[in-house]
Amino acid sequence: MVDLKIKIQDLEFKNPVTTASGTFAYGEEFSDFLDLNRLGGFFIKGLTLENREGNPYPRMAETASGMLNSVGLQNKGIDHFISHIYPRIKDYDTHIIANINGSTIEDYITVTEKLNDLEKIPAIELNISCPNVKEGGMAFGIRKKSAVEVTEAVRKACKKILIVKLTPNITDIAEMARVVEGAGADSISLVNTFLGMAIDAETRKPLLSTVTGGLSGPCIKPIALRMVWDVFKAVKVPVIGMGGIMNAADAIEFILAGSTAIQIGTANFIDPQVSLKIIDGIEDYLIRHKVKAVTDLTGAMEI
């Protein structure tokens, strides 16, 4: 027997495998394909204060070894989530983590306060890294001053575990991790998508309505892995790694680089059961390598 349990501060997860916000909807949409209760947790699609229609179509495009998206945080707002969606998903036997977004710091605070009353949501992922919205989002995460301000404000309002999600579209992600840790983050998740674009040479037009969008998938894995390693060395709080994880071997690499937990993103679009396959693959790895607990692998890359 091997131990797959991990902790983010005092919050225990049955295993380190979770699904990334924006790739797993509200979880229930995947319930026909896999047993959600086996997951360590799932990060629901981004919540905002008001209804958002998202960006115009087209807003997804396939690229070599990845995909571009510019969905733009489409959702019906926090009040709709609380009244209509939360009652349907709250009884899954896994951790449901809310990803929150805002155009202003006040938006973030209001959404956080509304989530404080939801008992079955034990943690909030503060998204200061979305490259697909014209206001807020990544604008908070590319400057240390604004990142600190929004993290401190949400920390004061938040009664739950606070995870801050970082953008890779900055010069020094380790320094950004240090400042949000100092501002009150209980954990840091990274990386969100890289800013990219694609053009149809025949029409001379961009493939996305917004011209640029977020690049994800296997193509970003080597860079994401390096950034996780940089952040792991820079902070004391747990790191949640993501970026092109397609199988158990990828997940193990992120754990060895310093991830306490990992998030599965783009792979969910290819194989909706991939998360369970990764859980089984991690367990098999531990058995084959005679490692008693997955936590023994965190940051255990040998140099």
PyMOL commands that set and color helices and strands:
alter all, ss='L'
color gray80, all
select helices_A, chain A and resi 28-30+36-38+78-89+105-115+138-141+144-157+173-182+218-234+248-256+267-270+274-288+294-297
alter helices_A, ss='H'
color red, helices_A
select strands_A, chain A and resi 6-8+11-13+17-19+41-43+60-63+66-69+95-100+123-127+161-165+187-190+194-197+199-200+205-206+212-216+239-241+259-264
alter strands_A, ss='S'
color yellow, strands_A
deselect
rebuild
show_as cartoon
